Amino acid sequence: VIGNPPYIRYQLFKGEIRKKAMALSKEEGVDLTELTASWVPFVIHAGKFLRDGGRMAMVLPSKLLHVNYAKSLRRWLLKNFESIIIISFEKRAFSVLEDTIILLATKGHYTSPNVRFVTLHSEAELSRDTFMMEVEGYPAFTPNADEKWTKYLLPPDLLKKYLKIVNKVENMFFSLGEIG
């Protein structure tokens, strides 16, 4: 399945088409929020047509990586795809107002880390190998669907350092509710 869904914000994504999109997502076990844009149920519905081993390639807003309304989509991707590659670009890849990414996914269930984040300078660097999901030198992760995934866009060496620092300091902080 190859697609470039419409990027319609929730304010304009309404009426019967929205109801149907939300219902189709619910049938797939995905509860979407009221803030959901049109591209989220589009991806879920497209994935419904894949058998195990089938592949999907989508041009999506980079919002997939960080907005709250995409959490359920991130969770669904992790649950239903054995291999996921998210390609971002240093230079704006398409002449649209939003930053975009390319999502490549292979349907199936994984048993080990399965998500790779690849950053290319521009779309000119895309190759057949990338689309055949052969990317060497990029570590695989199993990211938490409830967290933002933007940190994984860091170059691999910087990401390792970042994650090491986060692991060291994460227990050093507490919420005000814990002391009051």
LUMGU-618051 format. One record per residue (C-alpha): residue number from 0; residue in three letters; x, y, z. Coordinates in steps of 0.05 Angstrom, whole numbers, plus 5000, padded with zeros to 4 digits. Example, Ala and Ser with C-alpha at 12.3 -4.5 7.8 and 13.67 -1.06 7.14 Angstrom:
# LUMGU-618051
<torba n="0" res="ALA" x="5246" y="4910" z="5156"/>
<torba n="1" res="SER" x="5273" y="4979" z="5143"/>
END
This chain:
# LUMGU-618051
<torba n="0" res="VAL" x="5000" y="5000" z="5000"/>
<torba n="1" res="ILE" x="5029" y="5068" z="4980"/>
<torba n="2" res="GLY" x="4996" y="5132" z="5001"/>
<torba n="3" res="ASN" x="4999" y="5206" z="5015"/>
<torba n="4" res="PRO" x="4937" y="5219" z="5056"/>
<torba n="5" res="PRO" x="4903" y="5287" z="5060"/>
<torba n="6" res="TYR" x="4929" y="5329" z="5118"/>
<torba n="7" res="ILE" x="4862" y="5357" z="5141"/>
<torba n="8" res="ARG" x="4863" y="5387" z="5211"/>
<torba n="9" res="TYR" x="4809" y="5364" z="5260"/>
<torba n="10" res="GLN" x="4771" y="5430" z="5255"/>
<torba n="11" res="LEU" x="4758" y="5418" z="5181"/>
<torba n="12" res="PHE" x="4754" y="5341" z="5185"/>
<torba n="13" res="LYS" x="4681" y="5335" z="5204"/>
<torba n="14" res="GLY" x="4613" y="5307" z="5186"/>
<torba n="15" res="GLU" x="4597" y="5238" z="5159"/>
<torba n="16" res="ILE" x="4667" y="5225" z="5132"/>
<torba n="17" res="ARG" x="4697" y="5237" z="5200"/>
<torba n="18" res="LYS" x="4646" y="5192" z="5234"/>
<torba n="19" res="LYS" x="4661" y="5137" z="5184"/>
<torba n="20" res="ALA" x="4736" y="5145" z="5192"/>
<torba n="21" res="MET" x="4732" y="5143" z="5268"/>
<torba n="22" res="ALA" x="4686" y="5081" z="5265"/>
<torba n="23" res="LEU" x="4733" y="5044" z="5217"/>
<torba n="24" res="SER" x="4792" y="5059" z="5264"/>
<torba n="25" res="LYS" x="4751" y="5034" z="5324"/>
<torba n="26" res="GLU" x="4738" y="4969" z="5285"/>
<torba n="27" res="GLU" x="4813" y="4960" z="5282"/>
<torba n="28" res="GLY" x="4817" y="4970" z="5358"/>
<torba n="29" res="VAL" x="4842" y="5042" z="5355"/>
<torba n="30" res="ASP" x="4807" y="5095" z="5396"/>
<torba n="31" res="LEU" x="4822" y="5164" z="5368"/>
<torba n="32" res="THR" x="4814" y="5231" z="5403"/>
<torba n="33" res="GLU" x="4771" y="5289" z="5381"/>
<torba n="34" res="LEU" x="4834" y="5326" z="5359"/>
<torba n="35" res="THR" x="4852" y="5272" z="5307"/>
<torba n="36" res="ALA" x="4870" y="5298" z="5238"/>
<torba n="37" res="SER" x="4848" y="5260" z="5175"/>
<torba n="38" res="TRP" x="4914" y="5226" z="5160"/>
<torba n="39" res="VAL" x="4912" y="5183" z="5224"/>
<torba n="40" res="PRO" x="4850" y="5141" z="5207"/>
<torba n="41" res="PHE" x="4874" y="5139" z="5134"/>
<torba n="42" res="VAL" x="4938" y="5102" z="5155"/>
<torba n="43" res="ILE" x="4900" y="5054" z="5199"/>
<torba n="44" res="HIS" x="4849" y="5038" z="5145"/>
<torba n="45" res="ALA" x="4905" y="5029" z="5093"/>
<torba n="46" res="GLY" x="4940" y="4980" z="5139"/>
<torba n="47" res="LYS" x="4878" y="4938" z="5143"/>
<torba n="48" res="PHE" x="4890" y="4915" z="5071"/>
<torba n="49" res="LEU" x="4958" y="4884" z="5086"/>
<torba n="50" res="ARG" x="4972" y="4811" z="5100"/>
<torba n="51" res="ASP" x="5032" y="4790" z="5142"/>
<torba n="52" res="GLY" x="5095" y="4808" z="5103"/>
<torba n="53" res="GLY" x="5057" y="4862" z="5064"/>
<torba n="54" res="ARG" x="5088" y="4931" z="5062"/>
<torba n="55" res="MET" x="5062" y="5002" z="5069"/>
<torba n="56" res="ALA" x="5096" y="5067" z="5048"/>
<torba n="57" res="MET" x="5064" y="5133" z="5069"/>
<torba n="58" res="VAL" x="5084" y="5205" z="5064"/>
<torba n="59" res="LEU" x="5060" y="5234" z="5130"/>
<torba n="60" res="PRO" x="5066" y="5297" z="5172"/>
<torba n="61" res="SER" x="5123" y="5293" z="5221"/>
<torba n="62" res="LYS" x="5069" y="5303" z="5274"/>
<torba n="63" res="LEU" x="5066" y="5227" z="5276"/>
<torba n="64" res="LEU" x="5128" y="5231" z="5320"/>
<torba n="65" res="HIS" x="5103" y="5279" z="5373"/>
<torba n="66" res="VAL" x="5030" y="5298" z="5376"/>
<torba n="67" res="ASN" x="4985" y="5268" z="5429"/>
<torba n="68" res="TYR" x="4930" y="5251" z="5379"/>
<torba n="69" res="ALA" x="4979" y="5205" z="5343"/>
<torba n="70" res="LYS" x="4994" y="5163" z="5405"/>
<torba n="71" res="SER" x="4942" y="5111" z="5388"/>
<torba n="72" res="LEU" x="4970" y="5107" z="5317"/>
<torba n="73" res="ARG" x="5041" y="5097" z="5344"/>
<torba n="74" res="ARG" x="5015" y="5043" z="5390"/>
<torba n="75" res="TRP" x="4978" y="5010" z="5332"/>
<torba n="76" res="LEU" x="5040" y="5012" z="5288"/>
<torba n="77" res="LEU" x="5082" y="4979" z="5342"/>
<torba n="78" res="LYS" x="5030" y="4925" z="5353"/>
<torba n="79" res="ASN" x="5017" y="4908" z="5279"/>
<torba n="80" res="PHE" x="5083" y="4917" z="5242"/>
<torba n="81" res="GLU" x="5145" y="4876" z="5250"/>
<torba n="82" res="SER" x="5191" y="4928" z="5219"/>
<torba n="83" res="ILE" x="5183" y="5003" z="5215"/>
<torba n="84" res="ILE" x="5229" y="5054" z="5184"/>
<torba n="85" res="ILE" x="5215" y="5128" z="5193"/>
<torba n="86" res="ILE" x="5253" y="5173" z="5145"/>
<torba n="87" res="SER" x="5261" y="5246" z="5160"/>
<torba n="88" res="PHE" x="5296" y="5300" z="5120"/>
<torba n="89" res="GLU" x="5343" y="5356" z="5142"/>
<torba n="90" res="LYS" x="5319" y="5397" z="5083"/>
<torba n="91" res="ARG" x="5244" y="5404" z="5071"/>
<torba n="92" res="ALA" x="5228" y="5347" z="5024"/>
<torba n="93" res="PHE" x="5163" y="5369" z="4993"/>
<torba n="94" res="SER" x="5134" y="5437" z="4976"/>
<torba n="95" res="VAL" x="5082" y="5436" z="5032"/>
<torba n="96" res="LEU" x="5076" y="5478" z="5094"/>
<torba n="97" res="GLU" x="5087" y="5420" z="5141"/>
<torba n="98" res="ASP" x="5149" y="5379" z="5153"/>
<torba n="99" res="THR" x="5139" y="5309" z="5127"/>
<torba n="100" res="ILE" x="5168" y="5241" z="5140"/>
<torba n="101" res="ILE" x="5163" y="5176" z="5102"/>
<torba n="102" res="LEU" x="5136" y="5116" z="5140"/>
<torba n="103" res="LEU" x="5156" y="5047" z="5114"/>
<torba n="104" res="ALA" x="5126" y="4988" z="5150"/>
<torba n="105" res="THR" x="5122" y="4912" z="5142"/>
<torba n="106" res="LYS" x="5060" y="4878" z="5170"/>
<torba n="107" res="GLY" x="5072" y="4825" z="5223"/>
<torba n="108" res="HIS" x="5089" y="4817" z="5296"/>
<torba n="109" res="TYR" x="5158" y="4831" z="5323"/>
<torba n="110" res="THR" x="5198" y="4798" z="5378"/>
<torba n="111" res="SER" x="5255" y="4848" z="5383"/>
<torba n="112" res="PRO" x="5267" y="4922" z="5373"/>
<torba n="113" res="ASN" x="5237" y="4939" z="5306"/>
<torba n="114" res="VAL" x="5237" y="5014" z="5292"/>
<torba n="115" res="ARG" x="5292" y="5051" z="5256"/>
<torba n="116" res="PHE" x="5296" y="5125" z="5247"/>
<torba n="117" res="VAL" x="5335" y="5149" z="5186"/>
<torba n="118" res="THR" x="5352" y="5221" z="5173"/>
<torba n="119" res="LEU" x="5372" y="5240" z="5102"/>
<torba n="120" res="HIS" x="5396" y="5308" z="5077"/>
<torba n="121" res="SER" x="5342" y="5311" z="5023"/>
<torba n="122" res="GLU" x="5295" y="5267" z="4983"/>
<torba n="123" res="ALA" x="5350" y="5261" z="4931"/>
<torba n="124" res="GLU" x="5385" y="5211" z="4978"/>
<torba n="125" res="LEU" x="5326" y="5163" z="4977"/>
<torba n="126" res="SER" x="5347" y="5098" z="4944"/>
<torba n="127" res="ARG" x="5318" y="5031" z="4926"/>
<torba n="128" res="ASP" x="5354" y="5000" z="4986"/>
<torba n="129" res="THR" x="5317" y="5048" z="5033"/>
<torba n="130" res="PHE" x="5250" y="5027" z="5004"/>
<torba n="131" res="MET" x="5270" y="4954" z="5007"/>
<torba n="132" res="MET" x="5279" y="4968" z="5082"/>
<torba n="133" res="GLU" x="5353" y="4955" z="5080"/>
<torba n="134" res="VAL" x="5384" y="5009" z="5124"/>
<torba n="135" res="GLU" x="5451" y="4993" z="5156"/>
<torba n="136" res="GLY" x="5482" y="5033" z="5212"/>
<torba n="137" res="TYR" x="5416" y="5056" z="5243"/>
<torba n="138" res="PRO" x="5401" y="5023" z="5310"/>
<torba n="139" res="ALA" x="5334" y="4990" z="5321"/>
<torba n="140" res="PHE" x="5289" y="5012" z="5379"/>
<torba n="141" res="THR" x="5223" y="4993" z="5410"/>
<torba n="142" res="PRO" x="5200" y="5063" z="5428"/>
<torba n="143" res="ASN" x="5144" y="5076" z="5477"/>
<torba n="144" res="ALA" x="5082" y="5097" z="5439"/>
<torba n="145" res="ASP" x="5062" y="5145" z="5494"/>
<torba n="146" res="GLU" x="5127" y="5184" z="5488"/>
<torba n="147" res="LYS" x="5147" y="5232" z="5434"/>
<torba n="148" res="TRP" x="5193" y="5199" z="5383"/>
<torba n="149" res="THR" x="5229" y="5261" z="5359"/>
<torba n="150" res="LYS" x="5291" y="5244" z="5401"/>
<torba n="151" res="TYR" x="5303" y="5185" z="5355"/>
<torba n="152" res="LEU" x="5318" y="5232" z="5298"/>
<torba n="153" res="LEU" x="5385" y="5249" z="5330"/>
<torba n="154" res="PRO" x="5445" y="5219" z="5295"/>
<torba n="155" res="PRO" x="5460" y="5149" z="5326"/>
<torba n="156" res="ASP" x="5522" y="5171" z="5365"/>
<torba n="157" res="LEU" x="5486" y="5232" z="5395"/>
<torba n="158" res="LEU" x="5424" y="5190" z="5410"/>
<torba n="159" res="LYS" x="5465" y="5141" z="5451"/>
<torba n="160" res="LYS" x="5495" y="5198" z="5491"/>
<torba n="161" res="TYR" x="5427" y="5230" z="5501"/>
<torba n="162" res="LEU" x="5394" y="5165" z="5524"/>
<torba n="163" res="LYS" x="5452" y="5152" z="5572"/>
<torba n="164" res="ILE" x="5444" y="5221" z="5604"/>
<torba n="165" res="VAL" x="5368" y="5213" z="5609"/>
<torba n="166" res="ASN" x="5376" y="5145" z="5643"/>
<torba n="167" res="LYS" x="5425" y="5175" z="5693"/>
<torba n="168" res="VAL" x="5381" y="5234" z="5713"/>
<torba n="169" res="GLU" x="5310" y="5207" z="5706"/>
<torba n="170" res="ASN" x="5306" y="5186" z="5779"/>
<torba n="171" res="MET" x="5335" y="5252" z="5804"/>
<torba n="172" res="PHE" x="5270" y="5290" z="5792"/>
<torba n="173" res="PHE" x="5203" y="5286" z="5825"/>
<torba n="174" res="SER" x="5135" y="5319" z="5818"/>
<torba n="175" res="LEU" x="5112" y="5372" z="5867"/>
<torba n="176" res="GLY" x="5055" y="5326" z="5886"/>
<torba n="177" res="GLU" x="5106" y="5276" z="5914"/>
<torba n="178" res="ILE" x="5131" y="5326" z="5965"/>
<torba n="179" res="GLY" x="5068" y="5363" z="5983"/>
END
